[in-house]
Amino acid sequence: MSEERPLRGQMAGRNVIGEVTESIHKFLIDSYDLTEQVPRFEEDLSFVPKDREEVVYIYMYRAAENPNLRNAKRFRQAPVFVKGSGDRPEEVYYHRPPLMMDLFYLVSVHAKFRSDAERLLGWVMLALNEATHLIYRPRRFYLPNDRIVDSIGRDYDIEADPADDDLYMEKVSLALCEDLTVGDAINFFSIQEAPYRPFMTYRARVAMDGPLVSGSGGTTIRIPRLGRVDGPESDTAVTSRSGRMMAGRPSKQEAVTPGPKPKNLRRIAEDSPDNSTETED
């Protein structure tokens, strides 16, 4: 008889890479305040407008696992707590640690006049410098019954109050980095059959969650009852200022003189005129 497989939910992080790209576009569009006409945002580096339209190119060219934040792939309890109802116990779920990824974006600009392109490039740099948290929202968990909840077990609400200590948040940071040399960029633009333009590279750091696996219950840990260190009949036990029991001081033991045992050693009393030590063989 084959063993019954545990129920699994959907992969929560399957869309996060596309959501990061869309968030960069939306952030720049909502922040633009230089002119009345918002620049055009393109992912095709070879696109060249025929009029004076300004273009911002955003192209994700590389995705790599972060080696410094890599976790073991063993299953562990997921940070989601779904309360039971009635006789139904609390639901326990397990998952593998999130996949920590670095997404690299090439950002470039185009305008009819070079000075306009440089002005637009400076604005993009300052605008993205304000995007400390590109995505900041409660983490989504897909239960095996297709219900979407947050870490507290409530129905998912993207507008939930992040001040709750039990609410796990999903954060995607964006930082300017130097990932391509000028030579690499020239080759990159040539492969795309695009003219070379001034560019910048950005790194977005994301955590990609996999599926939840239902568990039959939590893990019970039994710890044996600890006895008193100093023994129940010892009267040498001491307490700290807070009243906590501490180990008693060890009883004094007769000192043992190192070396061979002396033969017929006798000491003369200190009040004796002769304070020397006599030894009888």
C-alpha positions as CSV (number, residue, x, y, z in Angstrom):
1,M,0.0,0.0,0.0
2,S,1.5,3.3,-1.1
3,E,2.0,6.0,1.6
4,E,-0.4,8.9,1.3
5,R,1.3,12.1,0.1
6,P,0.7,15.3,2.1
7,L,-1.4,18.0,0.6
8,R,0.6,20.9,-1.0
9,G,-0.4,24.4,-1.9
10,Q,0.6,26.6,-4.8
11,M,4.0,28.2,-5.1
12,A,3.7,31.6,-3.5
13,G,6.7,33.2,-5.2
14,R,6.1,32.1,-8.8
15,N,5.1,35.6,-9.9
16,V,7.4,37.8,-7.8
17,I,10.1,38.4,-10.5
18,G,7.5,39.8,-12.9
19,E,6.0,41.8,-10.0
20,V,9.4,43.4,-9.3
21,T,9.7,44.6,-12.9
22,E,6.2,46.0,-12.9
23,S,6.9,47.7,-9.6
24,I,9.9,49.5,-11.0
25,H,7.8,50.8,-13.9
26,K,5.0,51.9,-11.7
27,F,7.3,53.6,-9.2
28,L,8.9,55.7,-11.9
29,I,5.7,56.6,-13.6
30,D,4.1,57.7,-10.4
31,S,7.1,59.7,-9.4
32,Y,7.7,61.5,-12.7
33,D,7.3,65.3,-12.3
34,L,9.7,66.9,-14.8
35,T,7.3,67.5,-17.7
36,E,3.6,66.9,-18.4
37,Q,4.3,64.0,-20.8
38,V,5.5,60.9,-19.0
39,P,8.4,59.1,-20.7
40,R,7.8,55.9,-22.5
41,F,9.0,52.7,-20.6
42,E,10.4,50.0,-22.8
43,E,12.1,46.6,-22.3
44,D,13.2,46.3,-25.9
45,L,16.6,48.0,-26.0
46,S,16.5,48.2,-29.8
47,F,13.4,50.4,-29.8
48,V,14.0,53.9,-31.2
49,P,11.1,56.4,-31.3
50,K,10.6,58.4,-34.5
51,D,9.7,61.6,-32.7
52,R,11.0,63.5,-29.8
53,E,9.5,61.0,-27.3
54,E,11.8,60.2,-24.4
55,V,12.3,56.6,-23.4
56,V,13.4,54.8,-20.2
57,Y,14.7,51.3,-20.9
58,I,14.4,48.8,-18.0
59,Y,15.8,45.3,-18.9
60,M,16.3,42.4,-16.5
61,Y,19.4,40.7,-17.8
62,R,20.4,38.4,-15.0
63,A,19.0,36.4,-12.1
64,A,21.3,34.7,-9.5
65,E,21.0,33.0,-6.2
66,N,22.5,35.0,-3.3
67,P,25.3,32.7,-1.9
68,N,25.5,34.7,1.4
69,L,21.8,34.1,2.2
70,R,21.5,30.5,1.0
71,N,19.7,28.1,3.3
72,A,19.5,24.3,3.6
73,K,16.7,22.8,1.6
74,R,15.3,20.7,4.5
75,F,11.7,21.2,5.4
76,R,10.9,23.3,8.4
77,Q,7.8,24.8,10.0
78,A,6.3,27.7,8.0
79,P,5.6,31.0,9.7
80,V,1.9,30.7,9.2
81,F,-0.5,29.9,12.1
82,V,-4.1,28.9,11.2
83,K,-6.2,28.5,14.4
84,G,-8.5,25.5,14.7
85,S,-12.2,25.6,15.4
86,G,-14.0,23.5,18.0
87,D,-12.3,20.1,18.2
88,R,-10.2,20.8,15.2
89,P,-6.5,21.4,16.3
90,E,-4.3,24.2,15.0
91,E,-3.2,23.6,11.4
92,V,0.5,23.1,11.0
93,Y,2.3,23.6,7.6
94,Y,5.9,23.1,6.5
95,H,7.9,24.5,3.6
96,R,11.4,24.8,2.4
97,P,13.3,28.0,3.1
98,P,12.7,30.8,0.6
99,L,15.0,31.0,-2.4
100,M,17.0,34.2,-2.0
101,M,17.5,35.7,-5.4
102,D,19.3,38.8,-6.8
103,L,17.7,40.3,-9.9
104,F,19.9,42.6,-12.0
105,Y,18.4,45.3,-14.2
106,L,20.0,47.5,-16.9
107,V,18.5,51.0,-16.9
108,S,19.1,53.3,-19.8
109,V,17.5,56.4,-21.4
110,H,17.0,57.9,-24.8
111,A,16.1,61.4,-26.0
112,K,16.5,63.3,-29.2
113,F,19.1,65.6,-27.6
114,R,21.9,64.3,-25.5
115,S,21.4,66.9,-22.8
116,D,17.8,65.8,-22.4
117,A,18.8,62.2,-22.1
118,E,21.4,63.1,-19.4
119,R,18.7,65.2,-17.5
120,L,16.4,62.2,-17.6
121,L,19.1,59.8,-16.5
122,G,19.9,62.0,-13.5
123,W,16.2,62.0,-12.5
124,V,15.9,58.3,-12.8
125,M,18.9,57.8,-10.5
126,L,17.5,60.1,-7.8
127,A,14.0,58.6,-8.1
128,L,15.2,55.0,-7.7
129,N,17.4,56.1,-4.8
130,E,14.1,56.8,-2.9
131,A,12.8,53.2,-3.6
132,T,14.3,51.7,-0.5
133,H,11.5,49.2,-0.3
134,L,10.3,48.5,-3.8
135,I,7.7,46.0,-2.5
136,Y,6.5,46.1,1.1
137,R,3.4,44.1,1.8
138,P,2.2,41.1,3.9
139,R,3.5,37.8,2.8
140,R,1.1,35.6,1.0
141,F,0.6,31.9,1.8
142,Y,-1.4,29.6,-0.4
143,L,-3.0,26.8,1.7
144,P,-3.6,23.4,0.1
145,N,-7.3,24.2,-0.1
146,D,-6.5,27.2,-2.3
147,R,-7.2,29.7,0.4
148,I,-4.8,32.7,0.5
149,V,-3.9,33.8,4.0
150,D,-1.3,35.9,5.8
151,S,1.1,34.7,8.6
152,I,-1.7,35.1,11.2
153,G,-4.0,32.9,9.3
154,R,-6.4,35.6,8.2
155,D,-7.8,36.1,4.7
156,Y,-5.1,37.9,2.8
157,D,-5.4,41.7,2.8
158,I,-2.6,43.7,1.2
159,E,-3.7,46.7,3.2
160,A,-3.2,45.0,6.6
161,D,-1.6,47.0,9.3
162,P,2.2,46.2,9.3
163,A,2.5,47.3,12.9
164,D,1.3,43.8,14.1
165,D,4.3,42.0,15.4
166,D,2.9,38.6,14.3
167,L,2.5,39.7,10.7
168,Y,5.3,38.7,8.4
169,M,6.1,41.3,5.7
170,E,7.5,40.7,2.2
171,K,10.2,43.2,1.4
172,V,12.0,43.7,-1.9
173,S,15.0,46.2,-1.8
174,L,16.6,47.9,-4.8
175,A,20.1,49.2,-4.9
176,L,22.5,50.8,-7.4
177,C,25.4,48.5,-8.2
178,E,28.2,48.1,-10.7
179,D,27.6,44.7,-12.3
180,L,28.6,45.4,-16.0
181,T,31.8,47.0,-17.3
182,V,31.6,49.4,-20.3
183,G,33.0,46.6,-22.5
184,D,30.3,44.2,-21.3
185,A,27.7,46.8,-21.9
186,I,28.9,47.5,-25.5
187,N,28.7,43.7,-26.2
188,F,25.3,43.6,-24.6
189,F,23.9,46.4,-26.7
190,S,25.5,44.9,-29.8
191,I,23.8,41.6,-29.2
192,Q,20.5,43.4,-28.8
193,E,21.2,45.3,-32.1
194,A,20.7,48.6,-30.1
195,P,22.9,51.7,-30.1
196,Y,25.1,52.2,-27.1
197,R,23.6,54.6,-24.5
198,P,24.6,55.6,-21.0
199,F,23.4,53.0,-18.5
200,M,23.1,52.0,-14.9
201,T,22.7,48.6,-13.2
202,Y,20.5,47.9,-10.3
203,R,20.1,44.9,-8.0
204,A,16.7,43.8,-6.6
205,R,16.8,41.3,-3.7
206,V,13.8,39.0,-3.4
207,A,12.8,36.0,-1.4
208,M,10.8,33.4,-3.4
209,D,8.5,31.2,-1.3
210,G,7.6,27.7,-2.5
211,P,4.5,25.6,-1.7
212,L,3.2,24.9,1.8
213,V,2.9,21.2,2.8
214,S,0.3,20.3,5.4
215,G,1.4,18.5,8.5
216,S,-0.5,16.2,10.9
217,G,0.6,18.2,13.9
218,G,3.4,20.0,15.7
219,T,6.5,18.5,17.2
220,T,6.3,17.6,20.9
221,I,9.6,18.0,22.8
222,R,9.9,16.3,26.2
223,I,12.5,17.5,28.6
224,P,13.2,15.5,31.7
225,R,12.6,17.2,35.0
226,L,15.8,18.7,36.3
227,G,16.8,17.9,39.9
228,R,18.6,20.1,42.3
229,V,22.2,20.4,41.6
230,D,23.2,20.4,45.2
231,G,21.1,17.4,46.2
232,P,17.8,17.4,48.3
233,E,19.6,17.0,51.6
234,S,22.3,19.6,51.2
235,D,22.2,22.6,53.5
236,T,24.8,24.4,51.5
237,A,22.4,25.7,48.8
238,V,22.5,29.4,48.1
239,T,20.2,31.7,46.3
240,S,20.8,34.8,44.2
241,R,19.3,38.2,44.9
242,S,16.4,37.4,42.7
243,G,15.6,34.2,44.8
244,R,16.7,31.8,42.1
245,M,18.3,28.6,43.4
246,M,22.1,28.3,42.8
247,A,24.5,25.5,43.1
248,G,25.8,25.1,46.7
249,R,29.4,25.6,47.4
250,P,31.4,22.3,47.6
251,S,32.3,21.1,51.0
252,K,35.9,21.5,52.2
253,Q,38.0,18.4,51.8
254,E,41.2,17.6,53.6
255,A,44.2,18.7,51.7
256,V,46.4,15.9,50.3
257,T,50.1,16.6,50.3
258,P,51.6,15.5,47.0
259,G,54.5,13.1,46.9
260,P,55.2,9.9,48.9
261,K,53.6,9.4,52.2
262,P,56.0,10.4,55.0
263,K,57.0,7.9,57.7
264,N,56.5,8.6,61.4
265,L,56.3,12.4,60.9
266,R,55.8,14.2,64.2
267,R,55.8,18.0,64.8
268,I,56.9,19.6,68.0
269,A,54.4,22.0,69.6
270,E,54.9,25.7,68.6
271,D,55.3,26.7,72.3
272,S,58.2,24.3,72.6
273,P,61.7,25.8,72.8
274,D,62.7,23.8,69.9
275,N,60.5,24.5,66.8
276,S,62.3,22.1,64.6
277,T,60.6,19.1,63.1
278,E,61.7,15.6,64.0
279,T,61.4,12.6,61.8
280,E,61.6,9.1,63.1
281,D,62.6,6.3,60.8
